[in-house]
């Protein structure tokens, strides 16, 4: 029955599958099925010739016939403004694709619980600011009025501490350190979470945004294609239809190998058809490098935070790919203990997001609708404290006059936090300071990500060289970034706030015309000169002009740049305040949340009879269809 009351809704927007859950009147998380009756919806979008949009399993099956009209694994591209899929001369961005998937989930929810206007969407802990903003924008385009974000490992931890199936809302007896190992379809997330009564606090976070179940699929797919090529001198990778059909077979085989010692995999291409029996051990050998990548990331996160396995009380696994035996065996070997597999790999992230949505709604009419007063009170008391997964800082100039990032706030800093460092002008009578705000990369081999800029114009006249400029970066629990630069002698100040779309109404930044202030070239950029700096990204280094006179210097009497100190000066009212916002900063003017031309609301979603799951008609356990066993070679 449709209602108009507020709902606590959580959405796991996954690379390969997505699902939506809500808290019922008893405070229990319930996953809602889509129109085809599936609890998990394939994150696949298909565009037919009539410009109808299909999402889910039906889109996946249609992809075999027309693979050039399907978009899969789009989450790996979200936040990339330069990536798009072109179909029928229409361009679709990752945000467009995500909005179609969310619209499918929300449409099914509307039929069961009524309109949903607010939801919590999960994201990997390693997502950048741009990726988080893109996720929120997709939610708005799908029809949500308010979107909140929670990191996927934190959602899993909330689901665990607030009660799993059969232990719903039972409290953990003691304080625990929980290692959340989340290996999903496209991303690997890792967080060390400390739980004590009514609080979940993230201690450290790591992961890999390009490591997930689809990489295991690729390893098996490449190996079987090579074998088929040897057998028939024909390569399925040369034909998109054959490759798409094989991809569905590989996914089914991978799932079967999680519960069986062998599984059949049928390849059909160029009038040839052959069924191979894939041994579980063979699959383990093929994917051993991938498993080791997760092990290295796990060990490094603990080592970087000066911890060992003795500091971990519970190893909690979630994410569909965490079911694979080689993954669980390696994790057991690392941790030296039995894994906690009590969470549903497919639904726990959405359930945790739903609990968080309930925590956010405890002061609304929603809380009154929960019949169990104990549950309502527990949600009201529960708190979660997160950390920033990426470093936050500014671009500086080193001794070689190369632009490198200098992170004032290092990764895994508890939020909220506020850091101030004082820098000095590098020339006499310097007139301008231009800060470039950056975020550290998800992995060391990638460049930093620009977030925006902050400019002080018209500094006090006749400033001597070395005049102090105090730079403050504040990062609050809502992941809102505020950067302030103050000329301490004259009080000239500039500040900017980098916030996500759901916080637009909270901004107090006064937007001015910034088209003339945006950098036009590398030679027009401003940076700081520092003698010591942390976490340089050499791949992003840019040669600066020798005549740059808008640079600041870190006085040599100060400590290393990677040891920021708290401000000691008293705050005085500045004589003059100039606020500018460039790049990704927001203003009081609301952003449009409507879809782009290629994703207008006029493109309705086609809903068809429930299709068979992928691979249901394959000869998985039928020996009559086998032509060859693909075993490990004899030692």
N, C-alpha and C positions, 0 to 999 in steps of 0.2 A: 504494500500500500504506500502511495507517495505521501510524503510529509514535507513540511517546510522548516522543520527544526534543524539546527546545526548538527553536522556529523563530524566525528573524529575519523578522518580518512587518511590512510597512508598508502603510498604508491611506490612500488619497487620498479623503477624504469630501467630495465636491464638491457644488455647488449643483444642477447638472443631471445629472452623471454621477459615479460612484464606481468605484474599482477597488482590488484587493488584489494585492500581490506578496510574494514571499519570496525569501530567498537559498538557492540550492541547494548541493549538496555541493562545488561548485567556487567558491562565493562569487559566483555570478552572480545578478542579480535576474531573477526570472521572474514575469510577470503570470499569475495564475490565472483561467481563464474561469469564468463562472457556470454554472448548470445548463442554461441555454439556449445555451451555447457562446460567449457574448459576453465579450470582455475588459473592456469597460466596462459597468457596470450603471446604467441610468437611475435617478436619485435621486427616484423617484416611488413613492408608496404608494397602493394602491387597497383600499378596504374594501367587500366585497360584502354582500348581504343576509343571508348566513349567517355574518357576522362572520369570514369568512376574509380573510386579508391577502395581497395580491399586491404584489410589489415588482419594478420593472424595466420592460422593454418591454411586457410583457403588461398591466401596470397602466396604462401610458401609452395603449395602444390601447383598453382598456376605459373610459378616461376620456371618450372621445368619446360613448359611449352614456349614461354616468352621471357627468357632470362634477362633480356635487355630492358624489361619494364618493371623489374623488381629492385627494391633497395633493402639491403640487409646490413646488420652490424653497424648501423649509423651512429651509435653512441660513441664509437671510437673517433668519429670526426666532429663531434659536437664541440662548439667553441672555436672551430676553424672557420674564419670568415671567408676564406678563399676556396672552400670545398663546396661543390654542388653536383647534383645528378641532373642531367638533361634528358628529358623524355618528352617526345612530341614538341620539341622546341621550347619547352617550359623548363625552367631551372628550379630545382628544389634543394634548399639548404638543409643541413642536419637539424636545424630548429624546426623546419617544416615537417620533416619526417617524424621527429619526436612528438610534435603536436598531433599528428594523425594517430599515432599509437595511443597517446593520452586520451584523445577524443573517443577512441574505441572503448577504452576502459571506463571512462566517465559516462558514456552512453549506456553501457550495461548496468552501471551502478544506479543511474537515474531510474531505470525500469524497476529496480528492486528496493531502493531506499529513498528515492526522491532526488531532487536536485542537489548537486554537490558544488559548493562555491569556494570552498577552502580545503586545501590538502597539504600534507607533508610529502615531499618527493625525496627519495634517497639518491645520493651521489657518492662516488668513490671518494675516499679521504684525500686522495692525491689530485683531485680535480682542481684546476686553476680557477682564479676568479672569473675569467672569461667563460670557462665551461660551466660554472655555477650560474652565471647570469644567463647563459644560453638555455640552460635547463629551466630556469624560472620563466624565461620568455616563452618557451614552449608550453608551459603550463597555462600562462595567460592566453596564448593563442587558442588553446584547447577549451577555453571558457571559464577557467578558474579566476576568481576575483582576488584571491590571496594565495600565495605559494610560500611555504616554508621549506627549509632544506635541513636535512640531517645526514651525516656521514654514514655510509652503510655499516661499517663495523660497530659504530655506536648504536645503531638501530638493533643489530644482532645482540649486543650486550644488554640493551634494555629488554628485549624479548626474553633473554635468559634470566635476568634478575627479577623481572616482574612475573615470571612464571611461564613455563612451557606446558605443552599438552600434558594433562594429568597432574600438574603441579601449579595450576593457575593461581597466581597471586600469593603463593607461599613465599616467605621471606628467607633469604639465605642466612644461615646461622652466624657466620663470621665474616670479617673483612676478607676479601679475596682479590687476587690479581689474576685477571682473565686475559689470556692471549686469544684474540679473535682472528681466526684464519679464514678469510673469505675469498674463496676461489670461484668466481662466477664464469659466465659464458665468455666474457671479453676482458675482464679486469681482475687483478689480484690485489686485495686489500688486506692490510695487516695492522692491528692495533693492540696495544697493551693497555688494558682498562683496569682501574682500581675501583672496586665496589666496597663501600661501607654504607651503613644504614641510610637509606633514602637518597643516596648519591652515587652517580656513575661518573667517574673522572678519568678522562683519557690521559695516559702518561706518555705515550709515544705512538707514532703512526708511520707507516711506510707502505710500499706496494709497487705495482707496475701496471700502468694503464694499458699496456699492450701485451698482457699475458693472461690467458683465460682458456676456457674449454675449446674455443674455436681454433686455438693454436695446436691443441692435441688432434683435432680433426684434420688440420692441414698436414701435420706430420704423417698421419695414416693415409690421407688422400694422395700425397706426393709419392709415398712408397708403393701404394697399390697401382698408381698410374705407371710408375717405372716398370713394375712387374708385368702389367698388361702390355706395355710397349715392347717388352722383350718377347712376349708370347705371340703378339699379332702384328708387330711393327706398325701399330696405330696408337695414337696418343689421345686419350679422352680430354686432355687439357686444351686441345686445339678446337674443340667444339663446345660452345657455351651451354647447349642443351645437355649434352652428355655429362659435362662437368657439374651442372646443377643437379641432375639426377643422382650422380655419384655423391655429391655433398649430402643429400638426404640419406642415402644408404650409409654413408660413413657415420653420420650422427646416430643413426639407429644402432649400428654395430658398436660404436663407442659405449652407448648406454648398456647394451647387452653384455659387454665385456666387464662391466662393473659388478655383474652378478653371476657370470658364467665363465668357465675356463676357456671357451672358444665361441666364436660367433661367425655366421656366414656374411659375406659381403659380395654382392653381385655388381659386376661392371658390364655395361652395355654401350658399345660405341662402334660405328662404322660397320654395321651388320655382324659384329662379333659380340658374343655374350659369354661371360665366364663367371662362375661363383667360386670365391676363395674362402677357405676357412682360416680365420685369423686367430691365432693363439693369444691368450692374455699376456703371456710372457713376451711374445714378439712385440705387442703393442707397448709393453713396459720399456723394452729396449729402444724402440723408436722414439719414445717421448722422454727418455731419461734426461736429456739436456734441459727440457722444460721443467721437470721436477726439481732439478738442481738449482735452477734460477729461483724458484720459490724458497729453497733451502738457504741459499746465499742471502737473499733479502731478509729472511727471518733472523738468521744469525747476525747479520749486520745491524739490524734494528736494535737487538738486545745489546750488542757490543757498543754501539754508538751511545747508548744510554747507560753504559756501565752496569749492565745487568746480565745475569746468566739464567739458566733454566731453573735454578733453585729459587729464583724470585717469582716464578710462574706457578700459580696454584691450579689453574684449569686451562686446558687447551681446547678451545671451543671452535668447532668447524661449522661452516655454513657455505652456501653457494653450491649450485648443482655439480660443478666439476670436482668439488671436494669428496664426492662419492667414489671417485676412481681409486682402486686398491693401491696403485703405486704411489699416489699422493698420500694416502693415509699411512701406508707403511713407512714412507720416508719421514713423515711428521712424527710418528711414534718413535722412530729411531733417533730423531733429533731431540725430542723432549724426554725420552726415556720413561714414558708412562702411557696409560690408556687415554685415548682421546674422548672428549665429551661430544657425542654425536646426537644429543637429545633434540637439537633444533631441527626443524624441517628445512632442508637445504633450499627448497624452492619458495617457501612462504615466510620464513622467519624475518627476513629483512622488511617485508611489507608489514608484518605484525609489529615489529619494533617501531616502525614509523607511525603506525596507528596508535601505539601507546604514547609516543611523543606528541602526536596530535591531541590526544586526550589530556596530556599535561598542559598543553598550550590553551586548552579550552576549559580549564577547571573553574574559571571565574565567570563562565557564561551559563546560559540556560542548558547547555549540554550536560553540565555536571549535575544539574537537578534531575535530569532524565535518567540517570543511572540509579537503578533501584537498590543496589548494594552500597550502603553508606561507607563501609570499610574500604571498598574499592575506590570510591570517589575521593576519600580522604588520602589514600595512599598515592593516587595520581597527583593530588594537590601538593603533597610533601616532596615528591620525587624531583630531583634535580640532576642535570647532566652538565658536566664541565668538559669542554673540548679543548683541543690545541690546534694551532695552525700547522697544516701539513707542509707548507712551503715558507721559505724565508721571505721577508719583506724588507725592502730597502730602497736605495737610490743608486744611480750610476755615478761613478767617480772616475777621476783620471789618475792613472798611476805614473810612475817616474818615466815610463816610455811614452807618455802621452797617449795611452790607449784607454778607451772607455771600458770599464769593468764594473760589475755590480758589487755594491758594498751593503751587506744585509745588517740592518740595525736590529731587526727582530729575527732570530734564527728559527729554523723549523722546530716543531714540537714545544713551542712556548705556550704555557697555559693562558687561556683567554679569560677576561680581558687583560691587556698589557699596554704599557706606555713607556717609550724609550726616547731619551733626548741625548743628542750629541752636539757639541759646538765645533764649528768649522771656522776657517778664516779666509778673508778675501785674499787674492793672489797678486793684485796690482793696486797701486794707489788710485784713489778716486774711482773705484769700481762702481758702475751704475746699475747693474742688473744681476740677479741671481735666478737661475732656471733649474729647478729640480726635476729629474726624470725618475718617476716611481716605478720600481720593477718588482717582480715576484720570481723566486728561484724556480728552476725547472723541476719536473717530476723525476727525471733521471739526469745523471751527471753529463751525459753526452749530448744534451739538448741545450739550446740557448735559453736565456732568461726571457720572461714574458713582460712586456710593458703594460703598465696599468693606467698611467696618466702623467700629468705634469703639474707643477706648482711654481709660480713665478712671482718674484718681488721686483718691481720696477721702481725707478727713481729713488735709489738709496740716498742716504744723507750726503751732502756735498763734502768733498775733500776728505773722504775716509782714508785713513792710512792703510798700508798693506798689512794684512793680518787682522783686520777688524772682525769681531766675532759675529757669526751668524748661527743662531741656535735652531737646530732642526729637531722636531718632535714627530714621531710616528706613533699613533695610537690605534690599537686593534681591539674592537670590543667583542663581546660574546655573540653578537649578531653577525660577525665577520664583516663589520663596517670599518673602513680604514679612513683615518683622519690624519692629514699631514699638514704641519704648520712650520713656517720658516719665519724667524724674527731677527731683525737687525738689532742687536742688544743696545747699541749706543743711541740710535735714533728712534727706536720703537716701531719702525716700519715693519709691517707684517703681511704675510699672505698665507692663506690656508685653503685647502680643498678637501672634499670628502668623496671617497669612492665607495659607493653603496650599491646594493642590488635593487632591482626594480620593486621588490616587495616593501622596501624601506623608503620609497620615494616621498611619502608624506612626512617622513621624519627629518628630511634634509633641511638644513638651514643655510646651505651654501647659496650665496647670491651669484647667479650666473650672469656673466657679461659676454659681450661679443668676443669670441676667442679665435676667430678665423685668422686675424693678423698675428696672433701670438703663437700659433702652432708652428713647430719647426718645419722648415722647408727642405733642409738637407742636413747631412751629418756635420757639415761645417758650421751650422748655426746652433748646434746644441750646446748646453752648458753643463758642466760637471764639477765635481769636487776633486781637488788634488789631495791624495792621502799618502802617507809614508808606509802604512801597514793596512792591510785589508783582509777580509775573510771570504772564502768560497768564490773565488774569481771564476768566471766562465769564459775561458779563452776563446771558445767558438763564437762568442758574441762581441769580441773586442773590435773596436772601430778606431782607425787612426784619426786623431783630432788635428785641426789646423794649429800651426804654431802661434798664430796671432790671437787665439781665443782669450778674451779678457773678461769673461763672465764666469770664471771658475773659482771655486773655493778651495782652501787648503786646510787640512787637519793639523793643528799645531803639534810640533814634535814633542812637546812636553806632556802631551796626553798619552793615555794608555793605548794598547792595540785597538784597532777598529772593531775587532770581533769581541770586545769586552765593553759594551756600551754602559755608560753610567747614568744614573737617574739625575734629573735636573736638580741643582742646588740653589739656583737663583730664585728670588721672589718674582712672581708675575706682576708686571706693572702695566698699566693701561697704555697702549701705544698711542703716539701722537697721530699716527695716520694708519689706516687699515685699507689694504687693497686686496680684494679676493678675486681669484681667477680660477676657472675650472676648465681643463682641456682634456683631450683623450677620452677616457671612459667615465669621467665624472658626470654627475647628474645635476639637474637643476630643478627648480620648483615646477617647471613646465612638465606635465605628464607626458611620458612616452606612449606612443601608440602601441597597443598590444594586438592589433589586428594582424592577420596573416598577410604575407606578400601576395603578389598577383598570382603566383603559381599555386598558392594554397588557400585561395579564397573559400569562404563558407559555401559558395555555390557548388563546390565539388562534394557531392554527397557520398556517404559511405555505403558500399554495397554489402548487404548481409544475405548470405546464402545458406542452404541447408548444411548442417555440420558435416565436414568432410572426414574421411578416415585419417587417423594419425599418419604422419610420414613413415613409410617403410612397413606398413601393416601387411602388405601383400608380398613382402620379400620372403625368401626361403631361409629364414634364420636358423631353424633347428631341423630342417628337413634334409636328411642325408641323400635323398633321391635326386636332389638338384645339384649336388656338389660335383664339381669336375676335378678339384684338386685341393689338397690340404696345404696350407701355407704355414709350415712349422718352422721352429727355430732350427738352424743347421746343427747337425750332430757335432758334439765336441770332439 
